[in-house]
Amino acid sequence: MVRAKNRKRISWLMLTVIAGVVFGYVSWLMPTMARVETAQSAEGYQLKFRTKGEELQIYEDGQWKSYFVKGINLGASLPGYYPGEFPIQKEDYLRWFAQISELGVKAVRIYTIHQPVFYEALVEYNRDRPDDPLYLIQGIWSPEEALNEKLDAYLPEIRQEFRQEIEHAVGAVYGDISIPEKPGKAYGKYTVNAGPYLLGWHIGTEWNPEMVKQTNRLRQKVPPYDSKHIQVEKNASSFEKWLAEMMDYTAQLEAERGWQHPIAFTNWVTTDPIKHPGEPIIHEDMVSVDPTHIKAVQWEAGTFAAYHVYPYYPDFFRLDATLKTVKNRDGEIDTYKAYLRELKKYHAGMPIMVTEFGVPSSLGVAHLGHLGRDQGGHREQEQGRINAELLREIADEGYSGAVLFEWQDEWFKRTWNTMRYEIPEERRSAWMNVLTNESFFGLLAMHSSKEDDIIIDGNSSDWHKISPKEKQRISVKVPGFEEIWVTHDEGYLYLGARLDKPFIPEREKLMFGVDTIPGGNRQTKELPGLTLDEGLEALVILGNRQESEVKIASNYDFHRRLYGIRYGMLPVHENEMKDNSGLFVPWKLAVSLKMEPPDTKQSHPFEEVVAGRLYRGNTEPGHPEYNSHAHWQTDGKWVELRIPWMLLGFTDPSTRHVMSYSGETNKFHSIQTNGIRMIPMRVDKQSGRMEGVETGKLIPFSTWQRYSWPEWSQPGYVERIKQSYHTYQKALQSIPTYR
C-alpha cells in the first residue's frame, strides 16, 4: 500500500515536471503566453490603455495611471530597398528594440503592416521584459494613391481596399491571419499574438486637402455610418464620417478578439481645424479634418487626436504674426510652442499626441524654420538639441505623448527640391544623397560603406588599409602634388592628396577641377591663364571657412535651369547659359518657391540656400571635434576630402549617371559617364599665382586618366548610433512617464 502511494506520488511529480517542461517549451514557442496586466471592461473586454478626459491612461499595479507616451516611428526599409520590399530581418528588429529601449522610448509606431518577423521579434523581446515592455502603435495605411487620384473616399473600390487593409492589420497584430502575397505589401502567416503589447491604432496617412475638400463636396448628403463603437457629431463633414466608419470597423474587428485599444486617425497641420491667417499658401489652410467631431460609444478605450507637427512646415510657422506671442524656456518667441498651445486648447476634453516631429541631420535643406529649426542642414549634435527642445515643449503643453520621427535613416526617401535631380528615380535607394533631407531624420545612421574605413581627420594611415582594388592612384604629375589617391562609396567621392609642402588655407586655396562629360568650362575667370581642351562641370575649392565649397559650371547649374529657365523664378543671363561661359556659381537648393496671388494669399519671394559648402572637421565618432558634416581636413602635407556625389553632378553614382547638359525645359535627362577626370591646382591668395598646371598653354585634359568604377546593384552601409541619440536620451529621462 505504501509502495502504491509512493508510486502515485512519484507519478504526479513526473507529470508536474513534464507539464512544466511542456509549458516552458510552449511558452518559448509562443511567448505571448506571458501575462500582461489588464483591466476588464463592463462588457468583458481586456484593456491595457484607455483615454479618460484629456488623459491617456495605462493599467498598472491594479490601477489606472495617467501616461505620457515616449515613442518613436520605425520605418520599413534599409539601404538598397524600398519599404514594400520589407528587407528588415528578425535579428535587426531585436537589436533595434534593445537600442530603442535603452534610449528611453516606450513605444514604437509603424505606419503599416510589417512582415510576420516584426511581430515575432516584438513579442520575443517583450517576453524577457515583463515589467517594462516595448509597446506598439499600429498604423493602418490608407489607399493613398487611389485617394489622391480619384479624390473621392466613398468610391466602392477605395472603401473596400481600406477595409481589407484594416482586416489584415488587426489579424497581423493578433496573429490569426494569413495574408496573400501582393507587390508592395507585407504578407505571410501571422501566428504570434502581439495584441497584449498594443498601445493603440493609428488610422490612415496625411490627408491631401484637395481630396478631403472634393469628398466633402461630392458626398454632402451622405448619412452617418451606422456604427457600433465610433460615431460622429452632427456637424461632422462627409470625410470625417468616412473616417469614423473606418475607425469603427477597426474597433469591431478588435472587439471580436476580446480587446479594446484607443483609436486615432492620422492628421497633420495642413488639415488641422485651426485657421492660420499668416499662411500664404491657400492649399495649406483650405479644409480641416476635425477629431473632435468623432466620439467613442461603448468603447471604453476611447479615441485620441494624433498630429504630425514639424517646426518648419507649413510656412506660417515663420510668417504668421499671430503665433509670435509665446516664449519658450529660454525667453525666445517660439511659434512652435504657440501652435502647440493653440492646438491643445482646441482639443480640450480629449487626449492629443504629436505622433511625428523632428529635424534631420542632412547636409541639404528643404524648408527654413523659426529659431533655426530648419528642415535639414543640422549636424548630429544640433539635431539632438532641437529634437530635445521640441519634445520638452510637447510635454510642457500638456500633450499625452510625443513620437519622434524617426528611428533609422532611409535612403529611398525623396525631397521636393532634389527629387528631379535623382535620375533614374528607381535607383534612389541604392545610394546616399546627403542633399536629400528626408533620408536623414533617424537617430540610427545608415552611413555609406566607407564611413568607418576612411576617417576625415588629416591622417593618411587609414588610406593605407584600403584594398588596392578599391582605390586608384591618379597618374597626374603636377607641381605641388606628390601623389593623389581616389576611392568612393555609396555617398561620396574620396580624395587623398600628398603635397610637396604643407597646405595653409589662410594663404592659399587648393582646387580640383572635375570633368565627367563633354562640355563645361575650358577656361574660367577664377583660374586666369588656364586653358583646357575639355571643360569642367565642377570646381572644388578648399580654403578658409567662407571659401571652401563646390561650385558648378553656370550652364550646367541644375538649380538655375529649373527655377530660372523653366519656372522663371530666378533671373537668367544669356552669357551664363553658354558653353564655356567661364563662370562657376555656388551650388544652391531652393527652400521656398516664389508665391503670388491668386495662387496664394499674399506674395512671397523665392528663397534659396547654398548647399555646396565644404566643412573642415573630423568624422571620428567620439572625437571632441566630431562633425557629421565634415568634408575635409589637413595635417600638414596630407589633405583628404569627401565630396557628396550630387555636388559633382551625379544623378545616380551606382550606374555612373550624371546630369546631361541637354533636355527640354520641363524635364532633366541623365547620361552615363565613363568616369571622372580631375585637375589639381594650388593658388596663392595674395599673388593669384597658380601652381600645379602650366598657364598660357592648351592642356590636353581629355587625355588625362579617369577614375571609374563598376556599377553596383546592392549598396553596402554602416549602421551607427548618432550623437543626437544621446542628447535625446537625456531629454526623455527628464520627462516623467507617469503624470
Secondary structure in CASP SS format (residue, H / E / C, confidence):
PFRMAT SS
TARGET T0000
AUTHOR 0000-0000-0000
METHOD secondary structure of the structure
MODEL  1
M C 1.00
V H 1.00
R H 1.00
A H 1.00
K H 1.00
N H 1.00
R H 1.00
K H 1.00
R H 1.00
I H 1.00
S H 1.00
W H 1.00
L H 1.00
M H 1.00
L H 1.00
T H 1.00
V H 1.00
I H 1.00
A H 1.00
G H 1.00
V H 1.00
V H 1.00
F H 1.00
G H 1.00
Y H 1.00
V H 1.00
S H 1.00
W H 1.00
L H 1.00
M C 1.00
P H 1.00
T H 1.00
M H 1.00
A C 1.00
R C 1.00
V C 1.00
E C 1.00
T C 1.00
A E 1.00
Q E 1.00
S C 1.00
A C 1.00
E C 1.00
G C 1.00
Y C 1.00
Q E 1.00
L E 1.00
K C 1.00
F E 1.00
R E 1.00
T E 1.00
K E 1.00
G C 1.00
E C 1.00
E E 1.00
L E 1.00
Q E 1.00
I E 1.00
Y E 1.00
E E 1.00
D C 1.00
G C 1.00
Q E 1.00
W E 1.00
K E 1.00
S E 1.00
Y E 1.00
F C 1.00
V E 1.00
K E 1.00
G E 1.00
I E 1.00
N E 1.00
L C 1.00
G C 1.00
A C 1.00
S C 1.00
L C 1.00
P C 1.00
G C 1.00
Y C 1.00
Y C 1.00
P H 1.00
G H 1.00
E H 1.00
F C 1.00
P C 1.00
I C 1.00
Q C 1.00
K H 1.00
E H 1.00
D H 1.00
Y H 1.00
L H 1.00
R H 1.00
W H 1.00
F H 1.00
A H 1.00
Q H 1.00
I H 1.00
S H 1.00
E H 1.00
L H 1.00
G C 1.00
V C 1.00
K C 1.00
A E 1.00
V E 1.00
R E 1.00
I E 1.00
Y C 1.00
T C 1.00
I C 1.00
H C 1.00
Q C 1.00
P H 1.00
V H 1.00
F H 1.00
Y H 1.00
E H 1.00
A H 1.00
L H 1.00
V H 1.00
E H 1.00
Y H 1.00
N H 1.00
R H 1.00
D C 1.00
R C 1.00
P C 1.00
D C 1.00
D C 1.00
P C 1.00
L C 1.00
Y E 1.00
L E 1.00
I E 1.00
Q E 1.00
G E 1.00
I E 1.00
W C 1.00
S C 1.00
P C 1.00
E H 1.00
E H 1.00
A H 1.00
L H 1.00
N H 1.00
E H 1.00
K H 1.00
L C 1.00
D C 1.00
A C 1.00
Y C 1.00
L C 1.00
P H 1.00
E H 1.00
I H 1.00
R H 1.00
Q H 1.00
E H 1.00
F H 1.00
R H 1.00
Q H 1.00
E H 1.00
I H 1.00
E H 1.00
H H 1.00
A H 1.00
V H 1.00
G H 1.00
A H 1.00
V H 1.00
Y H 1.00
G C 1.00
D C 1.00
I E 1.00
S E 1.00
I E 1.00
P C 1.00
E C 1.00
K C 1.00
P C 1.00
G C 1.00
K C 1.00
A C 1.00
Y C 1.00
G E 1.00
K E 1.00
Y E 1.00
T C 1.00
V C 1.00
N C 1.00
A C 1.00
G H 1.00
P H 1.00
Y H 1.00
L E 1.00
L E 1.00
G E 1.00
W E 1.00
H E 1.00
I E 1.00
G C 1.00
T C 1.00
E C 1.00
W C 1.00
N C 1.00
P H 1.00
E H 1.00
M H 1.00
V H 1.00
K H 1.00
Q H 1.00
T H 1.00
N H 1.00
R H 1.00
L H 1.00
R C 1.00
Q C 1.00
K C 1.00
V C 1.00
P C 1.00
P C 1.00
Y C 1.00
D C 1.00
S C 1.00
K C 1.00
H C 1.00
I E 1.00
Q E 1.00
V E 1.00
E C 1.00
K C 1.00
N C 1.00
A C 1.00
S C 1.00
S H 1.00
F H 1.00
E H 1.00
K H 1.00
W H 1.00
L H 1.00
A H 1.00
E H 1.00
M H 1.00
M H 1.00
D H 1.00
Y H 1.00
T H 1.00
A H 1.00
Q H 1.00
L H 1.00
E H 1.00
A H 1.00
E C 1.00
R C 1.00
G C 1.00
W E 1.00
Q E 1.00
H C 1.00
P C 1.00
I E 1.00
A E 1.00
F E 1.00
T E 1.00
N E 1.00
W E 1.00
V H 1.00
T H 1.00
T H 1.00
D C 1.00
P C 1.00
I C 1.00
K C 1.00
H C 1.00
P C 1.00
G C 1.00
E C 1.00
P C 1.00
I E 1.00
I H 1.00
H H 1.00
E H 1.00
D H 1.00
M C 1.00
V C 1.00
S C 1.00
V C 1.00
D C 1.00
P H 1.00
T H 1.00
H H 1.00
I E 1.00
K E 1.00
A E 1.00
V C 1.00
Q C 1.00
W C 1.00
E C 1.00
A C 1.00
G C 1.00
T E 1.00
F C 1.00
A E 1.00
A E 1.00
Y E 1.00
H E 1.00
V C 1.00
Y E 1.00
P C 1.00
Y C 1.00
Y E 1.00
P C 1.00
D C 1.00
F H 1.00
F H 1.00
R H 1.00
L H 1.00
D C 1.00
A H 1.00
T H 1.00
L H 1.00
K C 1.00
T C 1.00
V C 1.00
K E 1.00
N C 1.00
R C 1.00
D C 1.00
G C 1.00
E C 1.00
I E 1.00
D C 1.00
T H 1.00
Y H 1.00
K H 1.00
A H 1.00
Y H 1.00
L H 1.00
R H 1.00
E H 1.00
L H 1.00
K H 1.00
K H 1.00
Y H 1.00
H C 1.00
A C 1.00
G C 1.00
M C 1.00
P C 1.00
I E 1.00
M E 1.00
V E 1.00
T E 1.00
E E 1.00
F C 1.00
G C 1.00
V C 1.00
P C 1.00
S C 1.00
S C 1.00
L C 1.00
G C 1.00
V E 1.00
A C 1.00
H C 1.00
L C 1.00
G C 1.00
H H 1.00
L H 1.00
G H 1.00
R C 1.00
D C 1.00
Q C 1.00
G E 1.00
G C 1.00
H C 1.00
R C 1.00
E H 1.00
Q H 1.00
E H 1.00
Q H 1.00
G H 1.00
R H 1.00
I H 1.00
N H 1.00
A H 1.00
E H 1.00
L H 1.00
L H 1.00
R H 1.00
E H 1.00
I H 1.00
A H 1.00
D H 1.00
E C 1.00
G C 1.00
Y C 1.00
S C 1.00
G E 1.00
A E 1.00
V E 1.00
L E 1.00
F C 1.00
E C 1.00
W C 1.00
Q E 1.00
D C 1.00
E C 1.00
W C 1.00
F C 1.00
K C 1.00
R C 1.00
T C 1.00
W C 1.00
N C 1.00
T C 1.00
M H 1.00
R H 1.00
Y H 1.00
E C 1.00
I C 1.00
P C 1.00
E H 1.00
E H 1.00
R H 1.00
R H 1.00
S H 1.00
A H 1.00
W C 1.00
M C 1.00
N C 1.00
V C 1.00
L C 1.00
T C 1.00
N H 1.00
E H 1.00
S H 1.00
F H 1.00
F C 1.00
G C 1.00
L C 1.00
L E 1.00
A E 1.00
M E 1.00
H E 1.00
S E 1.00
S C 1.00
K C 1.00
E C 1.00
D C 1.00
D C 1.00
I C 1.00
I C 1.00
I C 1.00
D C 1.00
G C 1.00
N C 1.00
S C 1.00
S H 1.00
D H 1.00
W H 1.00
H H 1.00
K H 1.00
I C 1.00
S C 1.00
P H 1.00
K H 1.00
E H 1.00
K C 1.00
Q E 1.00
R E 1.00
I C 1.00
S C 1.00
V C 1.00
K C 1.00
V C 1.00
P C 1.00
G C 1.00
F E 1.00
E E 1.00
E E 1.00
I E 1.00
W E 1.00
V E 1.00
T E 1.00
H E 1.00
D C 1.00
E C 1.00
G C 1.00
Y E 1.00
L E 1.00
Y E 1.00
L E 1.00
G E 1.00
A E 1.00
R E 1.00
L E 1.00
D C 1.00
K C 1.00
P C 1.00
F C 1.00
I C 1.00
P C 1.00
E C 1.00
R C 1.00
E E 1.00
K E 1.00
L E 1.00
M E 1.00
F E 1.00
G E 1.00
V E 1.00
D E 1.00
T C 1.00
I C 1.00
P C 1.00
G C 1.00
G C 1.00
N E 1.00
R C 1.00
Q C 1.00
T C 1.00
K C 1.00
E C 1.00
L C 1.00
P C 1.00
G C 1.00
L C 1.00
T E 1.00
L E 1.00
D C 1.00
E C 1.00
G C 1.00
L E 1.00
E C 1.00
A E 1.00
L E 1.00
V E 1.00
I E 1.00
L E 1.00
G C 1.00
N C 1.00
R C 1.00
Q C 1.00
E C 1.00
S C 1.00
E E 1.00
V E 1.00
K E 1.00
I E 1.00
A E 1.00
S C 1.00
N C 1.00
Y C 1.00
D C 1.00
F H 1.00
H H 1.00
R H 1.00
R H 1.00
L H 1.00
Y H 1.00
G H 1.00
I H 1.00
R H 1.00
Y C 1.00
G C 1.00
M C 1.00
L C 1.00
P C 1.00
V C 1.00
H C 1.00
E H 1.00
N H 1.00
E H 1.00
M H 1.00
K C 1.00
D C 1.00
N C 1.00
S C 1.00
G C 1.00
L C 1.00
F E 1.00
V E 1.00
P E 1.00
W C 1.00
K E 1.00
L E 1.00
A E 1.00
V E 1.00
S E 1.00
L C 1.00
K C 1.00
M E 1.00
E C 1.00
P C 1.00
P C 1.00
D C 1.00
T E 1.00
K C 1.00
Q C 1.00
S C 1.00
H E 1.00
P C 1.00
F C 1.00
E E 1.00
E E 1.00
V E 1.00
V E 1.00
A C 1.00
G C 1.00
R E 1.00
L C 1.00
Y E 1.00
R E 1.00
G C 1.00
N E 1.00
T C 1.00
E C 1.00
P C 1.00
G C 1.00
H C 1.00
P C 1.00
E C 1.00
Y E 1.00
N C 1.00
S C 1.00
H C 1.00
A E 1.00
H E 1.00
W E 1.00
Q E 1.00
T E 1.00
D E 1.00
G C 1.00
K C 1.00
W E 1.00
V E 1.00
E E 1.00
L E 1.00
R E 1.00
I E 1.00
P E 1.00
W H 1.00
M H 1.00
L H 1.00
L H 1.00
G C 1.00
F E 1.00
T E 1.00
D E 1.00
P H 1.00
S H 1.00
T H 1.00
R C 1.00
H E 1.00
V E 1.00
M E 1.00
S C 1.00
Y C 1.00
S C 1.00
G C 1.00
E C 1.00
T C 1.00
N C 1.00
K C 1.00
F C 1.00
H C 1.00
S E 1.00
I E 1.00
Q E 1.00
T C 1.00
N C 1.00
G C 1.00
I E 1.00
R E 1.00
M E 1.00
I E 1.00
P E 1.00
M E 1.00
R E 1.00
V E 1.00
D E 1.00
K C 1.00
Q C 1.00
S C 1.00
G C 1.00
R C 1.00
M E 1.00
E E 1.00
G C 1.00
V C 1.00
E C 1.00
T C 1.00
G C 1.00
K C 1.00
L E 1.00
I E 1.00
P C 1.00
F H 1.00
S H 1.00
T H 1.00
W C 1.00
Q C 1.00
R C 1.00
Y E 1.00
S C 1.00
W C 1.00
P C 1.00
E C 1.00
W C 1.00
S C 1.00
Q C 1.00
P C 1.00
G C 1.00
Y E 1.00
V E 1.00
E E 1.00
R E 1.00
I E 1.00
K C 1.00
Q H 1.00
S H 1.00
Y H 1.00
H H 1.00
T H 1.00
Y H 1.00
Q H 1.00
K H 1.00
A H 1.00
L H 1.00
Q H 1.00
S C 1.00
I C 1.00
P C 1.00
T C 1.00
Y E 1.00
R C 1.00
END
